[in-house]
Amino acid sequence: MTGASHALRKGESEREKRQTGQEGCLTENLALAFLPRRWSHVDPQPLDHPAHLEMLKPAFELRRGFSFENCQRNASLERVLPGLRIPQAHKTGTTIAGLVFRDGVILGADTRATNDSVVIDKSCEKIHFIAPKIYCCGAGVAADAEMTTRMAASNMELHSLSTGREPRVATVTRVIRQTLFRYRGHVGASLIVGGVDLTGPQLYSVHPHGSYSRLPFTALGSGQDAALAVLEDRFQPNMKDRSGFHFCGGSLISQSWVVTAAHCNVSPGRHVVVLGEYDRSSNAEPLQVLSISKAITHPSWNPATLNNDLTLLKLASPAQYTNRISPVCLASPDEVLPAGLKCATTGWGRLSGVGNTTPARLQQVALPLVTVNQCRQYWGSRITDSMICAGGAGASSCQGDSGGPLVCQKGNTWVLIGIVSWGTSNCNVRQPAIYTRVSKFSAWINQVVAYN
């Protein structure tokens, strides 16, 4: 199995890849996002002249709904400066961000929405109180974020009353994940949970389908790329000891390509691929740390149903094969494997559904394959022909194993038949876990590799 599973780690962004069309959403120049840096003519009076300031004052102040002060400002500027042309803007919505520092957590939300040259401020609450020293930022459908956080806050209040103890950030995150997973496809909220508990400052991002990541800094929403660029540029020097953590698995399929799960949301500018690792606590292993030049997600990937959960990563430089690093073979399109066949999955994911303990060394477990009909007895119509099920016999993959391999041995060859996708929120070893069926995507994978 050596070389079949590889860890993806968070890496420093390349500066030239940080700029996005949405960067105006969260930069320091946010208040002037729609003013050009240079004027096209010389104004005889300074912009802070009393006559100009009077024209720039909003005619009224809205206390509910949307605020159109920025639109009025732009209109006033166009009247004052006839030669001014307001730059065109992209359509954006809410951006939320969080950052862990030595003594606490910072959460923030940009509540502005833009559409072309229109800028409005939304008065709906974006940062929600959950429990003492624990808050949550919400993006997406405002009503969904509001109800999800209210439910979590109520559950945590009951938890405190019944136990006499303040809840932990991980407990809040688990409750929110379970809610989003249960109602996936019906609830459209992305959340950042942050706070300080007995274990210190904690920060988690939770996606609409219930997957999550524990991070030193994160951002979600329409301006997340710009926000992450700012966070990485200003705070990365103080986070070197925490910036290289494992968050997803993958499989090397050639010198230049790695396959992983789409729900891992791998970004070329934010993540790197680490090959040849076994013991994460060791500094003596001969690793290859490679940048990613492209991340190509399957065009039919559905985040709500987790169907077609597949992304290909092109490495910026080829991997060098060694006795520790080698590719795994892809299942052929007509691959047929009998139910009950024992196959293997590997990863550094959680060791159980209780707590957040993850191992230092790569774990491997043998799992029996389960037929689609048997799997549907547990999961119903959520199981599609693009999925394969394994487990339910006392062992399972768990959070942190996402994107990793499910491989079966054929003669002397290991064949990649599945990619760790989803399962129960508590890693129930009596229910099968779900993997992306690689044989369904072999042709697409070969086509992408050939033309990129």
N, C-alpha and C positions, 0 to 999 in steps of 0.2 A: 504493500500500500504506500510505500514511500514515494512521495512526489504526487500522489493522487489528490491530496488535499493541501491547500495553501491558504495562509491567512492574508487578509487585506488589512492594511493599516492606514491610519490617517496620516497624511503627509502635508508638507507645506505647499501652498498654492504657488503656481508660477505667476508672476505679476502680470505677464502679458495676457493671461487667460482670465484675469479677474473682472475685467470690464464687461458689464452687461448692459442691455438697454434699460434695465430697471434700476441702475445704480443711483439715480436721483432719489429713490425712495428712502434711502437711509443714510445718506452722506451728511457731513457737517453742513453742507450748503442746502439742507432740506428746505429751509424757509425761502431760499432764493432759487429753488429748483427750476423755475420757469423764467428766470432772468438771464439774459446773455452776459457773459463775462466782459464783453466789449460792446460799447454802443456804436451805432453806425453814423452818428453825427455828434457834434459838440453842442451841449445844451448851454444856453447863456446863463442859466441859474443852476446852482447846485441842487441835487435831488432832495436835500434836506431843507430847502427853502420853505418857509411857512405856507406859501401858496400851494406848493406841491404836496406837503404833508396833509393839508386840509383835504385835498382831492383824494389822497390815498386812504383817508379814514373810512372805515366801513359805515354805511348808512344806518345799520342796525346790527344787533348782536343776537344770534340764535342761541338758545339754550337747550334746544332739543333737536333731534334729527340731524340734518346735515348743515354744515357751516360753509358758506360760499365766499368767505372773506378773501381768499386767494384769487378767486375769479374777479371780484370787484377790484382787487389790487392790480391785476393784469390789465383790466379794462381802463383803469385810471392811468396806468403807466402808458398805455397806448395813446390816450388823449394828450398826456403831457409831452410825450416824446413821439411826434408824428412818424419819425423814421424807424421806430422800434418794431421789430418783428418778433413776437413771442415764439421761442423754439417749440417744435412739435414734441409731444411726449407720448410715452407708451401707456397703455391701459394697465394699471396696477391696483392692487388692493392692500390688505393688511400685511405687514411684516412683523414677526415677533422674534425676539432674540434673548439669549441667556448666556451668562458667563460665570464660571466659578473662579473665585480668587481665594487667597489664603484663609480669610476669616469669614467668608460668606458667599452669597450668590446675588448677582444682579440680573433682574428681568426687565425687559422693556418691550414696548409695542408702538409701532408707527401706525396711527389710526387714519392716516390720509388715504384717500382713494383718488385716482386720476383716470381721466379718459380724454385723450388728446390734450388740449390745452386747459381743460377744466380740472381744478383741484378742489376737493371738498374734504372737510374734516368730519368723521363719523363720531357721534357722541356715545355710541354703544360701548359698554365696558369691555376692555380687552385683557385686563389683569384681574384675576379673581382670587379672593381669599378662600383658602381651603381649610387650614388649621393654623394655630400659632406657629409662626416662622416658616410656613409653607404656602406658596402661592402658585398660580397657574396662569399662563398666557394662552389665549385661544385665537386661532385664525381659521378661515373657512367660513362656513355658515354660522352667523353670529348666534342664532337661536340654538343650534346644536351645541356649540361651545358653551353657551350659558347653561343649558340644561345638564350637560355632562359634568360641568364643574359644580353645579348645585348639588347634583346627586352625590358626587364624591365628597363634598363638604358635609352633607348630611350623614353619610356613612362614617366619616371620620369623627363626627361629633358623637355618634352612637358608640363608636369604638372607644373613644376616650371615657365615656360614661360607664361603659361595661368593664373596662380594664383598669381605669384610673391612671392611665398613662397617655402621654401625647403620642400621636401617630408618627411613624417614620415616613420619609419621602418615598422610599421604595414601596411602602404599603399603599400610599396614595396613587402611585404610578400603576400598581397592580390593579387596583379598583378601576381606574380609568381605562386601562388596556382591556380588561374583561368586558367593560361596557361597550367600548368601540368594536371589539371583536364580535360580541353578541349581536350588535345591530349594524354590522358592516354592510355597506350598500344602501343603508337608510340614513346614516348619520355622517355628515361631511365636516368633521372638525379635526384640525391638527393642533396639538397642544404641546407646550413646554412646561414641565413641572420642576420647580426649584425650591430649595429651602435648606434649612440647617436642622439636624437632629443629633442624636447621641453619636452617630458615626461621622459627623462633620458635614460640610456643605455638599449637597448632592444636586445634580442636574440631569434631567431625562427629557428626551423628545419622544412623543407618541404620535404615530401616524393614524389616519382614519380607519385602517383595517386592524389596528391593535398592535402592530409591531412597534418596537421601541429601541432606543439606544441610550446608553449612559455616556455622557460627553463632558469634556471640560468647557466647551463652548459650542453653541448651536444656534441656528436660525431656521425659521420656517416661513412660508408665505411667498408672495409674489416677488419680494425683494431679497430672498434668502442668499442669492449668490453675492450681491453687493454687500449685504450685512456680514457674511462670512469673510469676505475680502478685508473688510475693516477690522474685524475681530482678529483675524490671523496676522494682519500687518502690525497691529498695535500690541497684542497680548501674547503672541507666540513665543517671544524670547523668555517669558517667565513660565512657560508651560512645557519646556523640553522634556521634563520627566514624566509628563502625562500625555504627550501628544501622540505617542506611538502605540496606542492600545488596539487590541484585536476587536473587530466588530462584526465581521462576516467571514465566511469561508469561500473557497472557490476551487476550481480544478484546472490544471494546466493541460491544454489539449494540443498545443504545438509550441514552438519556440516563441511565437509572438502573440498567442491568444490564450485567454483564461475565460472560463465560463462560470457564472455565478447567478444568483437570484436577482430578479428585477427589483424586488421590494427592498433590497439592500441600498438602493439609491446611490450607487457608486458614481462619483464625479471625478473626472480626470484631474481637475485642479486641486482636489481636496484629499485624495486618497492615493496610496501606493500599494503595490503588490509585493509581498514578502514570500520568497521561495526558500525551501529547505529548512524550515523551522520545525522543531519538535518540542523543545523546552523553552517556554517564553521567559523563564527566570534566568536562563543562561546567556552569558555574553560571549561564549566561546564557539558558538555554532557558525559554520561557514554559510552565511545567508546571502541571498541576492535580493536587494531592494530595488524594485524597478518602477519607474513612473508609468502612468497610463496615458496614452495619446488619444484613445477613443473609447467611448462606452456606447454600445449599440444595443438598445433594448428591443425585444420582439415587438413588432407593430401592433399585435393584438393583445398585449399585456393589459390586464384589467385589474387595477388596484383594489376595486371593491370586492371582486370574487376571487382574487389571487390566481386567476386562470392565465396560462401562458407566462409563468413567472420565470423569465429568462433574460439575462443580459450577457453580451459578449464584450470583453475588455481587450483592446489591442494594446500591447506593451510598447512603450516608446523605444525600447531597445530589446533585442532578442535575449531570451533566457539561455544560459549555458547549461547543458545537460551534465549531470554528475551522477555519482552513485547515490546521491540523496535527492536529486531533482530529475524527474522524467515525466513524460506526458502520459495521460490515460487515454485509452481508445474509446471512441464514441460508439454507442449502440447503433446498429444499423436500422434503417426504417422498418424492416420486417422482423425485427427482434421479437421473439416470443419466449418468455420464461415461465416455467411452471409455478403455480402457487405453492407456497411453503418453502421454496428455495431460500437458503440462507445467504443473504448478501450483507455487505458491511458499510457502515457510515462512520466518518471520523469528524472530529472537531474539537474546539476549545469552549464549547457552550456550557451552560449551567449544568451542574451535576444532578440536580433534582428540581422539582417544581417549588420547593420551599427555600427561601433565601436567594441570594445572588452569588453564591460561591461558584467560581469558575476555576478550572484546573490550570496549573502551569504547563503540564505536559499534554500533548495531543492524545485524545481519547479515541478508542475504537470499540464498536459494538456490532455484533452480528444480529440481523433482524430478518424474520421470515417475510417473504412477499405475500401480499394479500390481494385477492381478486377484486375487481371493481365492484362487483355485486356485494361481496362481503364488506367492503369498505363503505358502501352506501347504507348498510345497516346501521352504521355509526353516524355517518355524516349526511345521509340523504342525497338530494339532488345537487349538492354543492360539488360532488365529485364528478369530474368530466373525463373524457377520453384523453385529455392532455395531462392527466395526473396519474401517478402510480402510488400505491399505498404499501407501507411496510411497518412491521412492529406489532404492538398489542400483545406481546408475549413476555412482558417483564422488563423491557428496555425500550428506550426511545431517544430520538434526537430532541434537543431542547433549544431555548432561546440562546443565541450566540453561535449556533451551528448553521444558521441560514446560509444558503449559497453553497454549502459543502457538498461532497459527493455521496451518492449511494452507488456502490460498485458491486458487481458480481464476477466471480471467477469463471472463465471459460478456458479450460485447458491450463496453459501457463500464462494466460493473459487476463488482466483486470479490465472490465468493460464498464464505462460510466452509463448507468441506466436511469439515474435520477439525480435531481438537485434539491437539497433540503428547502422546503417551501413553507409549510405551516402545519399546525396541529393544535392540541388543546393548550389553553393558556397556562395550565399547571403541569404541563409535560406528563400527562397521565400515561403510565407505561402499559395500561390495559387497553388503550385505544390506539389504533394505527395512526402514524403520522403520514403526512402527504408530501410527495415529492413531484417535481416537474418531470414528466415522462420524456426523456431525452430522445427516444426513437422517433417521436412525433416531430422533432425539430432538427433531425440530422441534416435533411436537405437544406433547410434555411441556414443552419450553421455553416455548412460547406459553401453555400453561395456567398454569405457575408465574408467569410475568410478569403474566398477567391477574388472578390471584387474590392477588397479593402487592404 
